[in-house]
Amino acid sequence: MCVRRAGLDALAETARAAGADVRERTRVTGLLWAGRRVGGVRVTERGGRAYDIRARYVIGADGRRSTVARLAGAERPYLARADGRACYYAYFEDVRADLRPVAAQWRQGAELATAFPCDGGLTLVLLMPPEARAAEFQGRVEEEYDRTVKELLPDLSERLAGSPRATRVFGAARLESYFRPSAGPGWALAGDAGHFKDPVTAQGIRDALRYGRLLGEALGAALGTAGDQGVGDPTGDMAGDPTGDMAGDAGGGMAGDLGCGWSVRCCGRPRRCGRRPGASIASSDRRGETA
Ligand SMILES: Cc1cc2nc3c(=O)[nH]c(=O)nc-3n(C[C@H](O)[C@H](O)[C@H](O)COP(=O)(O)OP(=O)(O)OC[C@H]3O[C@@H](n4cnc5c(N)ncnc54)[C@H](O)[C@@H]3O)c2cc1C
């Protein structure tokens, strides 16, 4: 349910092993346009070197403050709702092996807390006080976190007896759940870049993986299986239900026209949109370095 960053970083190696060119410490700083269609990105390495990468499709998997969403004009959500609660969380070395696999929630007064099963013998404890209490955490987050558990959430305090806090307290306030327009000609958004929901659901990582995979399947079909053969008719590869075990999910995070003849709908099933793709991208050179 709650996989830590280090565990997820292994995915980069999996991608490399599958043939992906993974470039770390490199930021997307601009989009390359060919008319109304996105045709690549401008990137800047940590050392300052900047260059262009041309691509038939650009996927923004760059989180809530997505640069790709902003530059594609999709930053403003079409549906959004302020959370109303702040978030403060920390990991505990959980001595209760019997309870560690159990997600549990406590509501006492206006306070809300959730314990999420985690890898490595840890349990993540997320406090979500009313947003108005965020000021009380300002500048003294550790103290207020510990005080809240001890004084305002005694049942949680009892659950954590003998389990030391293993990390500092991480915080986030003024969160907003949203759906953004998530695809257009030559571009799409995956994960938090496209939609974000209340952390209490603990679904964000799973959804990012799930919809990333769906998007990969839709684009893989559009690109063809024998390498970069142009945007052809992907019907063959997509025959049947391409989503496999993902069928029937109604909580999707993507909706829009990819500009490749396919659209991605919030039900998670790629559907043919009937439009021919724009033909303006001449180069499929993924490196295309110009500086
Ligand atoms: C307080 C809190 C608690 C949460 N708890 C849970 C939980 O228990 N379980 C769960 O499943 N989810 C949880 N979530 C949600 C989860 O963290 C996200 O849904 C998930 O990380 C989304 O993954 P992502 O890859 O889309 O985005 P991110 O994890 O944000 O990754 C985006 C990546 O893009 C990179 N990036 C950003 N800008 C650029 C750029 N311009 N160029 C190149 N790279 C860039 C970033 O460095 C980052 O590595 C929580 C969220 C919050 C705020």
The ligand as a MOL file (V3000), in Angstrom:
LIG
                    3D

  0  0  0     0  0            999 V3000
M  V30 BEGIN CTAB
M  V30 COUNTS 53 58 0 0 0
M  V30 BEGIN ATOM
M  V30 1 C 1.1670 13.6790 2.0400 0
M  V30 2 C 1.0160 12.6280 0.9670 0
M  V30 3 C 0.9380 11.2760 1.3360 0
M  V30 4 C 0.7540 10.2760 0.3590 0
M  V30 5 N 0.6770 8.9690 0.7480 0
M  V30 6 C 0.5100 8.0050 -0.1980 0
M  V30 7 C 0.4210 6.6270 0.1620 0
M  V30 8 O 0.5140 6.2580 1.3230 0
M  V30 9 N 0.2390 5.7070 -0.8320 0
M  V30 10 C 0.1240 6.0820 -2.1540 0
M  V30 11 O -0.0520 5.2160 -3.0160 0
M  V30 12 N 0.2140 7.3760 -2.5110 0
M  V30 13 C 0.3920 8.3360 -1.5740 0
M  V30 14 N 0.4820 9.6470 -1.9600 0
M  V30 15 C 0.3550 9.9830 -3.3830 0
M  V30 16 C 1.6330 9.5920 -4.1370 0
M  V30 17 O 2.7690 10.1660 -3.5210 0
M  V30 18 C 1.5380 10.0870 -5.5720 0
M  V30 19 O 0.2460 9.8280 -6.1040 0
M  V30 20 C 2.5810 9.4050 -6.4670 0
M  V30 21 O 3.8820 9.6830 -5.9680 0
M  V30 22 C 2.4540 9.8970 -7.8940 0
M  V30 23 O 3.5430 9.4400 -8.6410 0
M  V30 24 P 4.0370 10.2810 -9.9090 0
M  V30 25 O 5.1750 9.4850 -10.4630 0
M  V30 26 O 2.8980 10.6430 -10.7750 0
M  V30 27 O 4.5660 11.6720 -9.3260 0
M  V30 28 P 5.7840 11.9760 -8.3610 0
M  V30 29 O 5.9780 10.8700 -7.3710 0
M  V30 30 O 5.5630 13.3600 -7.8520 0
M  V30 31 O 7.0650 11.9340 -9.3260 0
M  V30 32 C 7.2730 12.9420 -10.2810 0
M  V30 33 C 8.7340 12.9000 -10.6750 0
M  V30 34 O 8.9380 13.8280 -11.7420 0
M  V30 35 C 10.1100 14.5610 -11.4820 0
M  V30 36 N 9.9780 15.8830 -12.1410 0
M  V30 37 C 9.2350 16.9470 -11.7610 0
M  V30 38 N 9.3610 17.9420 -12.6240 0
M  V30 39 C 10.2080 17.5170 -13.5950 0
M  V30 40 C 10.7470 18.1030 -14.7790 0
M  V30 41 N 10.4210 19.3550 -15.1530 0
M  V30 42 N 11.6020 17.3870 -15.5410 0
M  V30 43 C 11.9390 16.1080 -15.1820 0
M  V30 44 N 11.4640 15.4970 -14.0660 0
M  V30 45 C 10.6100 16.1980 -13.2930 0
M  V30 46 C 10.2010 14.6660 -9.9580 0
M  V30 47 O 11.5490 14.9160 -9.5560 0
M  V30 48 C 9.6940 13.2830 -9.5420 0
M  V30 49 O 10.7640 12.3650 -9.4960 0
M  V30 50 C 0.6680 10.6550 -1.0020 0
M  V30 51 C 0.7620 12.0110 -1.3710 0
M  V30 52 C 0.9210 12.9860 -0.4030 0
M  V30 53 C 1.0360 14.4470 -0.8280 0
M  V30 END ATOM
M  V30 BEGIN BOND
M  V30 1 1 1 2
M  V30 2 1 2 3
M  V30 3 2 2 52
M  V30 4 2 3 4
M  V30 5 1 4 5
M  V30 6 1 4 50
M  V30 7 2 5 6
M  V30 8 1 6 7
M  V30 9 1 6 13
M  V30 10 2 7 8
M  V30 11 1 7 9
M  V30 12 1 9 10
M  V30 13 2 10 11
M  V30 14 1 10 12
M  V30 15 2 12 13
M  V30 16 1 13 14
M  V30 17 1 14 15
M  V30 18 1 14 50
M  V30 19 1 15 16
M  V30 20 1 16 17
M  V30 21 1 16 18
M  V30 22 1 18 19
M  V30 23 1 18 20
M  V30 24 1 20 21
M  V30 25 1 20 22
M  V30 26 1 22 23
M  V30 27 1 23 24
M  V30 28 2 24 25
M  V30 29 1 24 26
M  V30 30 1 24 27
M  V30 31 1 27 28
M  V30 32 2 28 29
M  V30 33 1 28 30
M  V30 34 1 28 31
M  V30 35 1 31 32
M  V30 36 1 32 33
M  V30 37 1 33 34
M  V30 38 1 33 48
M  V30 39 1 34 35
M  V30 40 1 35 36
M  V30 41 1 35 46
M  V30 42 1 36 37
M  V30 43 1 36 45
M  V30 44 2 37 38
M  V30 45 1 38 39
M  V30 46 1 39 40
M  V30 47 2 39 45
M  V30 48 1 40 41
M  V30 49 2 40 42
M  V30 50 1 42 43
M  V30 51 2 43 44
M  V30 52 1 44 45
M  V30 53 1 46 47
M  V30 54 1 46 48
M  V30 55 1 48 49
M  V30 56 2 50 51
M  V30 57 1 51 52
M  V30 58 1 52 53
M  V30 END BOND
M  V30 END CTAB
M  END
